Amino acid sequence: MFGILEKMDKFSNALMTSEEKISFVQEIINNGMVWDMHQKYIAQASQYLSDGQCHYAFMENMVNPAQNEVVK
């Protein structure tokens, strides 16, 4: 499994498949680091969020308090 730096290198050098790119962008959205990164990452995240290919991190593991279960 690639670490974040290796993934950033692959992203920057256009060495990712579309699926890898979406997964990577979702990962950096989830951990919150995307908004502190270079504009190219922010722009790609914003595009994927607009297109519905990625979603905001708070939606990832929402818990239904009435049943204490994860809502998917």
mmCIF file as Biopython writes it, N, C-alpha, C and O atoms, coordinates in Angstrom:
data_model
#
loop_
_atom_site.group_PDB
_atom_site.id
_atom_site.type_symbol
_atom_site.label_atom_id
_atom_site.label_alt_id
_atom_site.label_comp_id
_atom_site.label_asym_id
_atom_site.label_entity_id
_atom_site.label_seq_id
_atom_site.pdbx_PDB_ins_code
_atom_site.Cartn_x
_atom_site.Cartn_y
_atom_site.Cartn_z
_atom_site.occupancy
_atom_site.B_iso_or_equiv
_atom_site.auth_seq_id
_atom_site.auth_asym_id
_atom_site.pdbx_PDB_model_num
ATOM 1   N N  . MET A ? 1  ? 0.848   -1.188 0.000   1.0 0.0 1  A 1 
ATOM 2   C CA . MET A ? 1  ? 0.000   0.000  0.000   1.0 0.0 1  A 1 
ATOM 3   C C  . MET A ? 1  ? 0.887   1.244  0.000   1.0 0.0 1  A 1 
ATOM 4   O O  . MET A ? 1  ? 1.882   1.317  0.722   1.0 0.0 1  A 1 
ATOM 5   N N  . PHE A ? 2  ? 0.515   2.192  -0.804  1.0 0.0 2  A 1 
ATOM 6   C CA . PHE A ? 2  ? 1.282   3.426  -0.911  1.0 0.0 2  A 1 
ATOM 7   C C  . PHE A ? 2  ? 0.946   4.364  0.233   1.0 0.0 2  A 1 
ATOM 8   O O  . PHE A ? 2  ? -0.202  4.445  0.670   1.0 0.0 2  A 1 
ATOM 9   N N  . GLY A ? 3  ? 1.975   5.083  0.721   1.0 0.0 3  A 1 
ATOM 10  C CA . GLY A ? 3  ? 1.776   6.123  1.715   1.0 0.0 3  A 1 
ATOM 11  C C  . GLY A ? 3  ? 1.319   7.397  1.023   1.0 0.0 3  A 1 
ATOM 12  O O  . GLY A ? 3  ? 1.277   7.469  -0.205  1.0 0.0 3  A 1 
ATOM 13  N N  . ILE A ? 4  ? 0.982   8.389  1.813   1.0 0.0 4  A 1 
ATOM 14  C CA . ILE A ? 4  ? 0.440   9.634  1.275   1.0 0.0 4  A 1 
ATOM 15  C C  . ILE A ? 4  ? 1.426   10.326 0.343   1.0 0.0 4  A 1 
ATOM 16  O O  . ILE A ? 4  ? 1.014   10.876 -0.678  1.0 0.0 4  A 1 
ATOM 17  N N  . LEU A ? 5  ? 2.716   10.313 0.668   1.0 0.0 5  A 1 
ATOM 18  C CA . LEU A ? 5  ? 3.704   10.975 -0.194  1.0 0.0 5  A 1 
ATOM 19  C C  . LEU A ? 5  ? 3.830   10.285 -1.549  1.0 0.0 5  A 1 
ATOM 20  O O  . LEU A ? 5  ? 3.956   10.949 -2.578  1.0 0.0 5  A 1 
ATOM 21  N N  . GLU A ? 6  ? 3.798   8.973  -1.547  1.0 0.0 6  A 1 
ATOM 22  C CA . GLU A ? 6  ? 3.847   8.231  -2.809  1.0 0.0 6  A 1 
ATOM 23  C C  . GLU A ? 6  ? 2.603   8.496  -3.645  1.0 0.0 6  A 1 
ATOM 24  O O  . GLU A ? 6  ? 2.679   8.620  -4.868  1.0 0.0 6  A 1 
ATOM 25  N N  . LYS A ? 7  ? 1.462   8.581  -2.979  1.0 0.0 7  A 1 
ATOM 26  C CA . LYS A ? 7  ? 0.217   8.873  -3.700  1.0 0.0 7  A 1 
ATOM 27  C C  . LYS A ? 7  ? 0.242   10.289 -4.277  1.0 0.0 7  A 1 
ATOM 28  O O  . LYS A ? 7  ? -0.222  10.516 -5.394  1.0 0.0 7  A 1 
ATOM 29  N N  . MET A ? 8  ? 0.782   11.234 -3.515  1.0 0.0 8  A 1 
ATOM 30  C CA . MET A ? 8  ? 0.894   12.601 -4.016  1.0 0.0 8  A 1 
ATOM 31  C C  . MET A ? 8  ? 1.792   12.644 -5.249  1.0 0.0 8  A 1 
ATOM 32  O O  . MET A ? 8  ? 1.494   13.348 -6.214  1.0 0.0 8  A 1 
ATOM 33  N N  . ASP A ? 9  ? 2.884   11.896 -5.217  1.0 0.0 9  A 1 
ATOM 34  C CA . ASP A ? 9  ? 3.793   11.837 -6.356  1.0 0.0 9  A 1 
ATOM 35  C C  . ASP A ? 9  ? 3.086   11.254 -7.579  1.0 0.0 9  A 1 
ATOM 36  O O  . ASP A ? 9  ? 3.182   11.801 -8.678  1.0 0.0 9  A 1 
ATOM 37  N N  . LYS A ? 10 ? 2.382   10.150 -7.383  1.0 0.0 10 A 1 
ATOM 38  C CA . LYS A ? 10 ? 1.644   9.540  -8.494  1.0 0.0 10 A 1 
ATOM 39  C C  . LYS A ? 10 ? 0.578   10.497 -9.038  1.0 0.0 10 A 1 
ATOM 40  O O  . LYS A ? 10 ? 0.406   10.606 -10.252 1.0 0.0 10 A 1 
ATOM 41  N N  . PHE A ? 11 ? -0.133  11.184 -8.151  1.0 0.0 11 A 1 
ATOM 42  C CA . PHE A ? 11 ? -1.157  12.144 -8.559  1.0 0.0 11 A 1 
ATOM 43  C C  . PHE A ? 11 ? -0.533  13.263 -9.381  1.0 0.0 11 A 1 
ATOM 44  O O  . PHE A ? 11 ? -1.021  13.598 -10.460 1.0 0.0 11 A 1 
ATOM 45  N N  . SER A ? 12 ? 0.543   13.838 -8.868  1.0 0.0 12 A 1 
ATOM 46  C CA . SER A ? 12 ? 1.209   14.975 -9.518  1.0 0.0 12 A 1 
ATOM 47  C C  . SER A ? 12 ? 1.784   14.613 -10.877 1.0 0.0 12 A 1 
ATOM 48  O O  . SER A ? 12 ? 1.855   15.458 -11.770 1.0 0.0 12 A 1 
ATOM 49  N N  . ASN A ? 13 ? 2.191   13.369 -11.038 1.0 0.0 13 A 1 
ATOM 50  C CA . ASN A ? 13 ? 2.797   12.927 -12.288 1.0 0.0 13 A 1 
ATOM 51  C C  . ASN A ? 13 ? 1.825   12.181 -13.198 1.0 0.0 13 A 1 
ATOM 52  O O  . ASN A ? 13 ? 2.238   11.510 -14.144 1.0 0.0 13 A 1 
ATOM 53  N N  . ALA A ? 14 ? 0.534   12.303 -12.905 1.0 0.0 14 A 1 
ATOM 54  C CA . ALA A ? 14 ? -0.522  11.686 -13.723 1.0 0.0 14 A 1 
ATOM 55  C C  . ALA A ? 14 ? -0.296  10.194 -13.925 1.0 0.0 14 A 1 
ATOM 56  O O  . ALA A ? 14 ? -0.440  9.679  -15.034 1.0 0.0 14 A 1 
ATOM 57  N N  . LEU A ? 15 ? 0.060   9.502  -12.843 1.0 0.0 15 A 1 
ATOM 58  C CA . LEU A ? 15 ? 0.321   8.065  -12.902 1.0 0.0 15 A 1 
ATOM 59  C C  . LEU A ? 15 ? -0.768  7.243  -12.223 1.0 0.0 15 A 1 
ATOM 60  O O  . LEU A ? 15 ? -0.565  6.065  -11.930 1.0 0.0 15 A 1 
ATOM 61  N N  . MET A ? 16 ? -1.920  7.858  -11.971 1.0 0.0 16 A 1 
ATOM 62  C CA . MET A ? 16 ? -3.029  7.167  -11.314 1.0 0.0 16 A 1 
ATOM 63  C C  . MET A ? 16 ? -4.146  6.897  -12.315 1.0 0.0 16 A 1 
ATOM 64  O O  . MET A ? 16 ? -4.391  7.677  -13.236 1.0 0.0 16 A 1 
ATOM 65  N N  . THR A ? 17 ? -4.811  5.769  -12.101 1.0 0.0 17 A 1 
ATOM 66  C CA . THR A ? 17 ? -6.037  5.525  -12.857 1.0 0.0 17 A 1 
ATOM 67  C C  . THR A ? 17 ? -7.116  6.459  -12.309 1.0 0.0 17 A 1 
ATOM 68  O O  . THR A ? 17 ? -6.931  7.068  -11.255 1.0 0.0 17 A 1 
ATOM 69  N N  . SER A ? 18 ? -8.212  6.573  -13.000 1.0 0.0 18 A 1 
ATOM 70  C CA . SER A ? 18 ? -9.312  7.414  -12.524 1.0 0.0 18 A 1 
ATOM 71  C C  . SER A ? 18 ? -9.801  6.961  -11.156 1.0 0.0 18 A 1 
ATOM 72  O O  . SER A ? 18 ? -10.083 7.788  -10.289 1.0 0.0 18 A 1 
ATOM 73  N N  . GLU A ? 19 ? -9.901  5.654  -10.962 1.0 0.0 19 A 1 
ATOM 74  C CA . GLU A ? 19 ? -10.362 5.114  -9.686  1.0 0.0 19 A 1 
ATOM 75  C C  . GLU A ? 19 ? -9.379  5.419  -8.565  1.0 0.0 19 A 1 
ATOM 76  O O  . GLU A ? 19 ? -9.789  5.772  -7.459  1.0 0.0 19 A 1 
ATOM 77  N N  . GLU A ? 20 ? -8.084  5.286  -8.840  1.0 0.0 20 A 1 
ATOM 78  C CA . GLU A ? 20 ? -7.056  5.605  -7.836  1.0 0.0 20 A 1 
ATOM 79  C C  . GLU A ? 20 ? -7.101  7.085  -7.469  1.0 0.0 20 A 1 
ATOM 80  O O  . GLU A ? 20 ? -6.952  7.451  -6.303  1.0 0.0 20 A 1 
ATOM 81  N N  . LYS A ? 21 ? -7.305  7.921  -8.467  1.0 0.0 21 A 1 
ATOM 82  C CA . LYS A ? 21 ? -7.349  9.367  -8.244  1.0 0.0 21 A 1 
ATOM 83  C C  . LYS A ? 21 ? -8.530  9.744  -7.351  1.0 0.0 21 A 1 
ATOM 84  O O  . LYS A ? 21 ? -8.378  10.530 -6.416  1.0 0.0 21 A 1 
ATOM 85  N N  . ILE A ? 22 ? -9.694  9.190  -7.635  1.0 0.0 22 A 1 
ATOM 86  C CA . ILE A ? 22 ? -10.884 9.460  -6.826  1.0 0.0 22 A 1 
ATOM 87  C C  . ILE A ? 22 ? -10.672 8.958  -5.403  1.0 0.0 22 A 1 
ATOM 88  O O  . ILE A ? 22 ? -11.003 9.655  -4.444  1.0 0.0 22 A 1 
ATOM 89  N N  . SER A ? 23 ? -10.129 7.766  -5.261  1.0 0.0 23 A 1 
ATOM 90  C CA . SER A ? 23 ? -9.884  7.184  -3.941  1.0 0.0 23 A 1 
ATOM 91  C C  . SER A ? 23 ? -8.890  8.038  -3.152  1.0 0.0 23 A 1 
ATOM 92  O O  . SER A ? 23 ? -9.094  8.292  -1.965  1.0 0.0 23 A 1 
ATOM 93  N N  . PHE A ? 24 ? -7.822  8.478  -3.806  1.0 0.0 24 A 1 
ATOM 94  C CA . PHE A ? 24 ? -6.826  9.319  -3.152  1.0 0.0 24 A 1 
ATOM 95  C C  . PHE A ? 24 ? -7.433  10.650 -2.718  1.0 0.0 24 A 1 
ATOM 96  O O  . PHE A ? 24 ? -7.224  11.093 -1.589  1.0 0.0 24 A 1 
ATOM 97  N N  . VAL A ? 25 ? -8.176  11.279 -3.604  1.0 0.0 25 A 1 
ATOM 98  C CA . VAL A ? 25 ? -8.789  12.564 -3.265  1.0 0.0 25 A 1 
ATOM 99  C C  . VAL A ? 25 ? -9.775  12.385 -2.116  1.0 0.0 25 A 1 
ATOM 100 O O  . VAL A ? 25 ? -9.832  13.231 -1.224  1.0 0.0 25 A 1 
ATOM 101 N N  . GLN A ? 26 ? -10.553 11.301 -2.118  1.0 0.0 26 A 1 
ATOM 102 C CA . GLN A ? 26 ? -11.466 11.054 -1.007  1.0 0.0 26 A 1 
ATOM 103 C C  . GLN A ? 26 ? -10.688 10.867 0.292   1.0 0.0 26 A 1 
ATOM 104 O O  . GLN A ? 26 ? -11.118 11.340 1.344   1.0 0.0 26 A 1 
ATOM 105 N N  . GLU A ? 27 ? -9.549  10.182 0.229   1.0 0.0 27 A 1 
ATOM 106 C CA . GLU A ? 27 ? -8.714  9.982  1.417   1.0 0.0 27 A 1 
ATOM 107 C C  . GLU A ? 27 ? -8.248  11.313 2.002   1.0 0.0 27 A 1 
ATOM 108 O O  . GLU A ? 27 ? -8.309  11.514 3.215   1.0 0.0 27 A 1 
ATOM 109 N N  . ILE A ? 28 ? -7.781  12.227 1.141   1.0 0.0 28 A 1 
ATOM 110 C CA . ILE A ? 28 ? -7.285  13.502 1.660   1.0 0.0 28 A 1 
ATOM 111 C C  . ILE A ? 28 ? -8.422  14.442 2.067   1.0 0.0 28 A 1 
ATOM 112 O O  . ILE A ? 28 ? -8.209  15.370 2.846   1.0 0.0 28 A 1 
ATOM 113 N N  . ILE A ? 29 ? -9.613  14.208 1.550   1.0 0.0 29 A 1 
ATOM 114 C CA . ILE A ? 29 ? -10.795 14.931 2.057   1.0 0.0 29 A 1 
ATOM 115 C C  . ILE A ? 29 ? -11.118 14.400 3.445   1.0 0.0 29 A 1 
ATOM 116 O O  . ILE A ? 29 ? -11.341 15.175 4.376   1.0 0.0 29 A 1 
ATOM 117 N N  . ASN A ? 30 ? -11.143 13.077 3.583   1.0 0.0 30 A 1 
ATOM 118 C CA . ASN A ? 30 ? -11.494 12.447 4.859   1.0 0.0 30 A 1 
ATOM 119 C C  . ASN A ? 30 ? -10.557 12.861 5.993   1.0 0.0 30 A 1 
ATOM 120 O O  . ASN A ? 30 ? -11.004 13.108 7.114   1.0 0.0 30 A 1 
ATOM 121 N N  . ASN A ? 31 ? -9.260  12.938 5.699   1.0 0.0 31 A 1 
ATOM 122 C CA . ASN A ? 31 ? -8.330  13.281 6.773   1.0 0.0 31 A 1 
ATOM 123 C C  . ASN A ? 31 ? -8.156  14.791 6.933   1.0 0.0 31 A 1 
ATOM 124 O O  . ASN A ? 31 ? -7.429  15.243 7.818   1.0 0.0 31 A 1 
ATOM 125 N N  . GLY A ? 32 ? -8.817  15.565 6.084   1.0 0.0 32 A 1 
ATOM 126 C CA . GLY A ? 32 ? -8.853  17.012 6.217   1.0 0.0 32 A 1 
ATOM 127 C C  . GLY A ? 32 ? -7.652  17.755 5.659   1.0 0.0 32 A 1 
ATOM 128 O O  . GLY A ? 32 ? -7.623  18.986 5.686   1.0 0.0 32 A 1 
ATOM 129 N N  . MET A ? 33 ? -6.669  17.040 5.157   1.0 0.0 33 A 1 
ATOM 130 C CA . MET A ? 33 ? -5.457  17.718 4.705   1.0 0.0 33 A 1 
ATOM 131 C C  . MET A ? 33 ? -5.596  18.396 3.355   1.0 0.0 33 A 1 
ATOM 132 O O  . MET A ? 33 ? -4.796  19.273 3.028   1.0 0.0 33 A 1 
ATOM 133 N N  . VAL A ? 34 ? -6.586  18.017 2.565   1.0 0.0 34 A 1 
ATOM 134 C CA . VAL A ? 34 ? -6.714  18.579 1.215   1.0 0.0 34 A 1 
ATOM 135 C C  . VAL A ? 34 ? -6.781  20.102 1.217   1.0 0.0 34 A 1 
ATOM 136 O O  . VAL A ? 34 ? -6.226  20.745 0.325   1.0 0.0 34 A 1 
ATOM 137 N N  . TRP A ? 35 ? -7.450  20.682 2.202   1.0 0.0 35 A 1 
ATOM 138 C CA . TRP A ? 35 ? -7.676  22.128 2.208   1.0 0.0 35 A 1 
ATOM 139 C C  . TRP A ? 35 ? -6.414  22.916 2.541   1.0 0.0 35 A 1 
ATOM 140 O O  . TRP A ? 35 ? -6.398  24.139 2.403   1.0 0.0 35 A 1 
ATOM 141 N N  . ASP A ? 36 ? -5.355  22.233 2.978   1.0 0.0 36 A 1 
ATOM 142 C CA . ASP A ? 36 ? -4.070  22.876 3.251   1.0 0.0 36 A 1 
ATOM 143 C C  . ASP A ? 36 ? -3.026  22.542 2.186   1.0 0.0 36 A 1 
ATOM 144 O O  . ASP A ? 36 ? -1.852  22.882 2.332   1.0 0.0 36 A 1 
ATOM 145 N N  . MET A ? 37 ? -3.456  21.879 1.124   1.0 0.0 37 A 1 
ATOM 146 C CA . MET A ? 37 ? -2.529  21.431 0.090   1.0 0.0 37 A 1 
ATOM 147 C C  . MET A ? 37 ? -2.492  22.414 -1.078  1.0 0.0 37 A 1 
ATOM 148 O O  . MET A ? 37 ? -3.201  23.420 -1.088  1.0 0.0 37 A 1 
ATOM 149 N N  . HIS A ? 38 ? -1.659  22.102 -2.050  1.0 0.0 38 A 1 
ATOM 150 C CA . HIS A ? 38 ? -1.521  22.899 -3.266  1.0 0.0 38 A 1 
ATOM 151 C C  . HIS A ? 38 ? -2.879  23.029 -3.965  1.0 0.0 38 A 1 
ATOM 152 O O  . HIS A ? 38 ? -3.737  22.153 -3.851  1.0 0.0 38 A 1 
ATOM 153 N N  . GLN A ? 39 ? -3.050  24.113 -4.671  1.0 0.0 39 A 1 
ATOM 154 C CA . GLN A ? 39 ? -4.319  24.408 -5.340  1.0 0.0 39 A 1 
ATOM 155 C C  . GLN A ? 39 ? -4.798  23.286 -6.265  1.0 0.0 39 A 1 
ATOM 156 O O  . GLN A ? 39 ? -6.005  23.100 -6.416  1.0 0.0 39 A 1 
ATOM 157 N N  . LYS A ? 40 ? -3.888  22.539 -6.884  1.0 0.0 40 A 1 
ATOM 158 C CA . LYS A ? 40 ? -4.324  21.472 -7.798  1.0 0.0 40 A 1 
ATOM 159 C C  . LYS A ? 40 ? -5.111  20.383 -7.059  1.0 0.0 40 A 1 
ATOM 160 O O  . LYS A ? 40 ? -6.030  19.789 -7.622  1.0 0.0 40 A 1 
ATOM 161 N N  . TYR A ? 41 ? -4.751  20.124 -5.803  1.0 0.0 41 A 1 
ATOM 162 C CA . TYR A ? 41 ? -5.480  19.134 -5.008  1.0 0.0 41 A 1 
ATOM 163 C C  . TYR A ? 41 ? -6.845  19.682 -4.596  1.0 0.0 41 A 1 
ATOM 164 O O  . TYR A ? 41 ? -7.853  18.979 -4.651  1.0 0.0 41 A 1 
ATOM 165 N N  . ILE A ? 42 ? -6.858  20.941 -4.184  1.0 0.0 42 A 1 
ATOM 166 C CA . ILE A ? 42 ? -8.113  21.587 -3.789  1.0 0.0 42 A 1 
ATOM 167 C C  . ILE A ? 42 ? -9.065  21.649 -4.975  1.0 0.0 42 A 1 
ATOM 168 O O  . ILE A ? 42 ? -10.253 21.358 -4.838  1.0 0.0 42 A 1 
ATOM 169 N N  . ALA A ? 43 ? -8.547  22.028 -6.132  1.0 0.0 43 A 1 
ATOM 170 C CA . ALA A ? 43 ? -9.382  22.122 -7.334  1.0 0.0 43 A 1 
ATOM 171 C C  . ALA A ? 43 ? -9.955  20.761 -7.711  1.0 0.0 43 A 1 
ATOM 172 O O  . ALA A ? 43 ? -11.130 20.661 -8.066  1.0 0.0 43 A 1 
ATOM 173 N N  . GLN A ? 44 ? -9.135  19.710 -7.637  1.0 0.0 44 A 1 
ATOM 174 C CA . GLN A ? 44 ? -9.621  18.376 -7.985  1.0 0.0 44 A 1 
ATOM 175 C C  . GLN A ? 44 ? -10.655 17.903 -6.976  1.0 0.0 44 A 1 
ATOM 176 O O  . GLN A ? 44 ? -11.669 17.317 -7.354  1.0 0.0 44 A 1 
ATOM 177 N N  . ALA A ? 45 ? -10.406 18.152 -5.696  1.0 0.0 45 A 1 
ATOM 178 C CA . ALA A ? 45 ? -11.378 17.771 -4.662  1.0 0.0 45 A 1 
ATOM 179 C C  . ALA A ? 45 ? -12.694 18.515 -4.877  1.0 0.0 45 A 1 
ATOM 180 O O  . ALA A ? 45 ? -13.768 17.918 -4.795  1.0 0.0 45 A 1 
ATOM 181 N N  . SER A ? 46 ? -12.613 19.797 -5.149  1.0 0.0 46 A 1 
ATOM 182 C CA . SER A ? 46 ? -13.820 20.593 -5.374  1.0 0.0 46 A 1 
ATOM 183 C C  . SER A ? 46 ? -14.603 20.066 -6.564  1.0 0.0 46 A 1 
ATOM 184 O O  . SER A ? 46 ? -15.831 19.988 -6.521  1.0 0.0 46 A 1 
ATOM 185 N N  . GLN A ? 47 ? -13.891 19.702 -7.632  1.0 0.0 47 A 1 
ATOM 186 C CA . GLN A ? 47 ? -14.561 19.157 -8.822  1.0 0.0 47 A 1 
ATOM 187 C C  . GLN A ? 47 ? -15.244 17.830 -8.506  1.0 0.0 47 A 1 
ATOM 188 O O  . GLN A ? 47 ? -16.399 17.620 -8.875  1.0 0.0 47 A 1 
ATOM 189 N N  . TYR A ? 48 ? -14.529 16.934 -7.824  1.0 0.0 48 A 1 
ATOM 190 C CA . TYR A ? 48 ? -15.111 15.637 -7.473  1.0 0.0 48 A 1 
ATOM 191 C C  . TYR A ? 48 ? -16.304 15.794 -6.527  1.0 0.0 48 A 1 
ATOM 192 O O  . TYR A ? 48 ? -17.286 15.061 -6.639  1.0 0.0 48 A 1 
ATOM 193 N N  . LEU A ? 49 ? -16.219 16.734 -5.610  1.0 0.0 49 A 1 
ATOM 194 C CA . LEU A ? 49 ? -17.340 16.986 -4.702  1.0 0.0 49 A 1 
ATOM 195 C C  . LEU A ? 49 ? -18.542 17.499 -5.484  1.0 0.0 49 A 1 
ATOM 196 O O  . LEU A ? 49 ? -19.671 17.075 -5.238  1.0 0.0 49 A 1 
ATOM 197 N N  . SER A ? 50 ? -18.307 18.404 -6.421  1.0 0.0 50 A 1 
ATOM 198 C CA . SER A ? 50 ? -19.392 18.951 -7.251  1.0 0.0 50 A 1 
ATOM 199 C C  . SER A ? 50 ? -20.024 17.876 -8.119  1.0 0.0 50 A 1 
ATOM 200 O O  . SER A ? 50 ? -21.239 17.850 -8.314  1.0 0.0 50 A 1 
ATOM 201 N N  . ASP A ? 51 ? -19.180 16.987 -8.636  1.0 0.0 51 A 1 
ATOM 202 C CA . ASP A ? 51 ? -19.655 15.912 -9.514  1.0 0.0 51 A 1 
ATOM 203 C C  . ASP A ? 51 ? -20.286 14.752 -8.756  1.0 0.0 51 A 1 
ATOM 204 O O  . ASP A ? 51 ? -20.915 13.885 -9.363  1.0 0.0 51 A 1 
ATOM 205 N N  . GLY A ? 52 ? -20.127 14.727 -7.441  1.0 0.0 52 A 1 
ATOM 206 C CA . GLY A ? 52 ? -20.661 13.623 -6.647  1.0 0.0 52 A 1 
ATOM 207 C C  . GLY A ? 52 ? -19.763 12.398 -6.631  1.0 0.0 52 A 1 
ATOM 208 O O  . GLY A ? 52 ? -20.168 11.340 -6.151  1.0 0.0 52 A 1 
ATOM 209 N N  . GLN A ? 53 ? -18.537 12.530 -7.155  1.0 0.0 53 A 1 
ATOM 210 C CA . GLN A ? 53 ? -17.620 11.392 -7.152  1.0 0.0 53 A 1 
ATOM 211 C C  . GLN A ? 53 ? -16.937 11.234 -5.792  1.0 0.0 53 A 1 
ATOM 212 O O  . GLN A ? 53 ? -16.478 10.146 -5.445  1.0 0.0 53 A 1 
ATOM 213 N N  . CYS A ? 54 ? -16.875 12.309 -5.037  1.0 0.0 54 A 1 
ATOM 214 C CA . CYS A ? 54 ? -16.373 12.293 -3.658  1.0 0.0 54 A 1 
ATOM 215 C C  . CYS A ? 54 ? -17.417 12.988 -2.791  1.0 0.0 54 A 1 
ATOM 216 O O  . CYS A ? 54 ? -18.300 13.677 -3.300  1.0 0.0 54 A 1 
ATOM 217 N N  . HIS A ? 55 ? -17.309 12.805 -1.498  1.0 0.0 55 A 1 
ATOM 218 C CA . HIS A ? 55 ? -18.243 13.451 -0.585  1.0 0.0 55 A 1 
ATOM 219 C C  . HIS A ? 55 ? -17.475 13.992 0.620   1.0 0.0 55 A 1 
ATOM 220 O O  . HIS A ? 55 ? -16.359 13.567 0.919   1.0 0.0 55 A 1 
ATOM 221 N N  . TYR A ? 56 ? -18.104 14.931 1.290   1.0 0.0 56 A 1 
ATOM 222 C CA . TYR A ? 56 ? -17.475 15.530 2.463   1.0 0.0 56 A 1 
ATOM 223 C C  . TYR A ? 56 ? -17.275 14.477 3.539   1.0 0.0 56 A 1 
ATOM 224 O O  . TYR A ? 56 ? -18.088 13.563 3.679   1.0 0.0 56 A 1 
ATOM 225 N N  . ALA A ? 57 ? -16.200 14.603 4.292   1.0 0.0 57 A 1 
ATOM 226 C CA . ALA A ? 57 ? -15.804 13.602 5.290   1.0 0.0 57 A 1 
ATOM 227 C C  . ALA A ? 57 ? -16.875 13.373 6.336   1.0 0.0 57 A 1 
ATOM 228 O O  . ALA A ? 57 ? -17.056 12.239 6.780   1.0 0.0 57 A 1 
ATOM 229 N N  . PHE A ? 58 ? -17.595 14.413 6.747   1.0 0.0 58 A 1 
ATOM 230 C CA . PHE A ? 58 ? -18.590 14.227 7.793   1.0 0.0 58 A 1 
ATOM 231 C C  . PHE A ? 58 ? -19.704 13.289 7.364   1.0 0.0 58 A 1 
ATOM 232 O O  . PHE A ? 58 ? -20.421 12.761 8.215   1.0 0.0 58 A 1 
ATOM 233 N N  . MET A ? 59 ? -19.867 13.070 6.071   1.0 0.0 59 A 1 
ATOM 234 C CA . MET A ? 59 ? -20.893 12.160 5.571   1.0 0.0 59 A 1 
ATOM 235 C C  . MET A ? 59 ? -20.409 10.715 5.565   1.0 0.0 59 A 1 
ATOM 236 O O  . MET A ? 59 ? -21.207 9.786  5.441   1.0 0.0 59 A 1 
ATOM 237 N N  . GLU A ? 60 ? -19.104 10.530 5.699   1.0 0.0 60 A 1 
ATOM 238 C CA . GLU A ? 60 ? -18.496 9.204  5.600   1.0 0.0 60 A 1 
ATOM 239 C C  . GLU A ? 60 ? -19.031 8.226  6.643   1.0 0.0 60 A 1 
ATOM 240 O O  . GLU A ? 60 ? -19.402 7.102  6.304   1.0 0.0 60 A 1 
ATOM 241 N N  . ASN A ? 61 ? -19.072 8.637  7.889   1.0 0.0 61 A 1 
ATOM 242 C CA . ASN A ? 61 ? -19.465 7.731  8.957   1.0 0.0 61 A 1 
ATOM 243 C C  . ASN A ? 61 ? -20.470 8.390  9.901   1.0 0.0 61 A 1 
ATOM 244 O O  . ASN A ? 61 ? -20.253 8.462  11.111  1.0 0.0 61 A 1 
ATOM 245 N N  . MET A ? 62 ? -21.547 8.858  9.337   1.0 0.0 62 A 1 
ATOM 246 C CA . MET A ? 62 ? -22.575 9.477  10.165  1.0 0.0 62 A 1 
ATOM 247 C C  . MET A ? 62 ? -23.230 8.400  11.029  1.0 0.0 62 A 1 
ATOM 248 O O  . MET A ? 62 ? -23.494 7.295  10.555  1.0 0.0 62 A 1 
ATOM 249 N N  . VAL A ? 63 ? -23.486 8.719  12.272  1.0 0.0 63 A 1 
ATOM 250 C CA . VAL A ? 63 ? -24.102 7.761  13.186  1.0 0.0 63 A 1 
ATOM 251 C C  . VAL A ? 63 ? -25.519 8.200  13.484  1.0 0.0 63 A 1 
ATOM 252 O O  . VAL A ? 63 ? -25.768 9.357  13.824  1.0 0.0 63 A 1 
ATOM 253 N N  . ASN A ? 64 ? -26.441 7.268  13.355  1.0 0.0 64 A 1 
ATOM 254 C CA . ASN A ? 64 ? -27.822 7.503  13.719  1.0 0.0 64 A 1 
ATOM 255 C C  . ASN A ? 64 ? -27.894 7.386  15.249  1.0 0.0 64 A 1 
ATOM 256 O O  . ASN A ? 64 ? -27.791 6.280  15.780  1.0 0.0 64 A 1 
ATOM 257 N N  . PRO A ? 65 ? -28.069 8.506  15.966  1.0 0.0 65 A 1 
ATOM 258 C CA . PRO A ? 65 ? -28.026 8.453  17.440  1.0 0.0 65 A 1 
ATOM 259 C C  . PRO A ? 65 ? -29.131 7.604  18.049  1.0 0.0 65 A 1 
ATOM 260 O O  . PRO A ? 65 ? -28.970 7.067  19.146  1.0 0.0 65 A 1 
ATOM 261 N N  . ALA A ? 66 ? -30.248 7.478  17.349  1.0 0.0 66 A 1 
ATOM 262 C CA . ALA A ? 66 ? -31.357 6.687  17.893  1.0 0.0 66 A 1 
ATOM 263 C C  . ALA A ? 66 ? -31.012 5.202  17.923  1.0 0.0 66 A 1 
ATOM 264 O O  . ALA A ? 66 ? -31.463 4.469  18.803  1.0 0.0 66 A 1 
ATOM 265 N N  . GLN A ? 67 ? -30.206 4.762  16.952  1.0 0.0 67 A 1 
ATOM 266 C CA . GLN A ? 67 ? -29.892 3.338  16.880  1.0 0.0 67 A 1 
ATOM 267 C C  . GLN A ? 67 ? -28.402 3.063  17.055  1.0 0.0 67 A 1 
ATOM 268 O O  . GLN A ? 67 ? -27.977 1.908  17.056  1.0 0.0 67 A 1 
ATOM 269 N N  . ASN A ? 68 ? -27.606 4.132  17.204  1.0 0.0 68 A 1 
ATOM 270 C CA . ASN A ? 68 ? -26.155 4.019  17.374  1.0 0.0 68 A 1 
ATOM 271 C C  . ASN A ? 68 ? -25.530 3.137  16.297  1.0 0.0 68 A 1 
ATOM 272 O O  . ASN A ? 68 ? -24.700 2.277  16.588  1.0 0.0 68 A 1 
ATOM 273 N N  . GLU A ? 69 ? -25.942 3.363  15.046  1.0 0.0 69 A 1 
ATOM 274 C CA . GLU A ? 69 ? -25.364 2.604  13.947  1.0 0.0 69 A 1 
ATOM 275 C C  . GLU A ? 69 ? -24.944 3.544  12.843  1.0 0.0 69 A 1 
ATOM 276 O O  . GLU A ? 69 ? -25.497 4.634  12.698  1.0 0.0 69 A 1 
ATOM 277 N N  . VAL A ? 70 ? -23.966 3.123  12.065  1.0 0.0 70 A 1 
ATOM 278 C CA . VAL A ? 70 ? -23.430 3.948  10.984  1.0 0.0 70 A 1 
ATOM 279 C C  . VAL A ? 70 ? -24.442 3.986  9.849   1.0 0.0 70 A 1 
ATOM 280 O O  . VAL A ? 70 ? -24.984 2.959  9.441   1.0 0.0 70 A 1 
ATOM 281 N N  . VAL A ? 71 ? -24.680 5.185  9.354   1.0 0.0 71 A 1 
ATOM 282 C CA . VAL A ? 71 ? -25.583 5.381  8.216   1.0 0.0 71 A 1 
ATOM 283 C C  . VAL A ? 71 ? -24.723 5.468  6.973   1.0 0.0 71 A 1 
ATOM 284 O O  . VAL A ? 71 ? -23.807 6.288  6.909   1.0 0.0 71 A 1 
ATOM 285 N N  . LYS A ? 72 ? -24.999 4.650  6.004   1.0 0.0 72 A 1 
ATOM 286 C CA . LYS A ? 72 ? -24.225 4.636  4.743   1.0 0.0 72 A 1 
ATOM 287 C C  . LYS A ? 72 ? -24.967 5.372  3.669   1.0 0.0 72 A 1 
ATOM 288 O O  . LYS A ? 72 ? -24.483 5.471  2.541   1.0 0.0 72 A 1 
#
